[in-house]
Amino acid sequence: MLDEQTEPPPALSGGTPRTDTAPAPWPAGYPEGYAVVDVETTGLARDDRIVSAAVYRLDAQGAVQDHWYSPVNPERDPGPVWIHGLTSAMLADAPLFPEIADALAERLAGRVLVAHNAVFDWSMLAREYARARSAAPVEHRLCTIVLSKELRLPLANHKLESLAAHYGVVQRRAHHALDDARVLAEAFRPSLHMAAAAELPLPLHVCRPLTEWVDGPAPLPGPRYGRLAGSGYASGWRPARKRPVCPYPNPGRLAPGGPLVQGMRVAFTGDTGTDRELLEDRATEAGLHVASSVSRLTSLLVTNDPQSSTTKAVKARQVGTPVIDEREFAELLKAVQPATGVHG
């Protein structure tokens, strides 16, 4: 059932010209290789399973080295067949995840994991490896949604199809893991070259191993946090800590075009260009209440992908919580209004 390919796929399929010559000099702190990943799943919850996985391996400057794909028997109903097209009958003889774990790990090892909404793909992979009593050999991930925002690409939205269209990449089988990975690999390369030419620090995030599916007390082997091996990129990850209670009352939701006001409850979801802990620190220092969940009392949600399927984003859409992106939040944070009737 495995479909392993080692030859490079066809070149970019038209549209924006690709840059075949790397900027000189190439940034010294950039990673030495990337693994562009896409997984299709039975759903979006913590207990959902992977039904297919694909990886395109790229070198330091984004050139494709090889690609790999496998369906995966999820040992349960495959979920939204109308999206990924994989039925129970098609997956009956597919390998279980533990049977492909080593082959997949070989293609992830020593590389930055690249995905569109990378926090989702990473979480699904991390949970599958944890169930298999192992850990994915991934130290850092890069979200192409965050990168496209850092590059200020003129996209109508941040769906993969919009990023693909911007670079003239043709999608052949949307929601098929191998084709989605191909499309993202082709779109990531020119983005990477744009970032390199501008000497833009890449928005890398530390990938922490999960232990929630492990029954015994033995910890899972984890990646080395801190400096990315061979790249010179230092992570800003810090352990979570309890934050002080916000001293100001909640003034309600963020008004359209209005300012932030001390006491507002702000939640964050998805990958961000700035370290999440640093964003939360800045919010706390400005007198905002950093919330760990979203409810009708939440003043705003900060996310770079408002249409994502994270629990917070879904809840925000359900209850009408205002949603802004990281860049807008950073601008509003420069002029937070004092709490009414508190400062005299």
Buried (B, 14 or more C-beta within 10 A) or exposed (E): BEEEEEEEEEEBBEBEEBBEEBBEEEBEBBBEBBBBBBBBBBBBEEEBBBBBBBBBBBEBBBEBBBBBBBBBBBEBEBBBBEEBBBEEEBBEEBBBBBBBBEBBBEBBBBBBBBBBBBBBBBBBBBBBBBBBBBBBBBBBBBBBBBBBBBBEBEBEEBBBBBBBBBBBBBBEEBBBBBBBBBBBBBBBBBBBBBBBBEEBEBBBBBBBBBBEBBEEEEEBEBBEBEEBEEBEBEBEBEEEEEEEEBEBEBBEBBEEEEEBBBBBBBBBBBBBBBBBBEBBBBBBEBBBBBBEEBEEEBBBBBBBBBEBEBBBBBBBBEEEBBBBBBBEBBEBBEEBBEBEEEEE
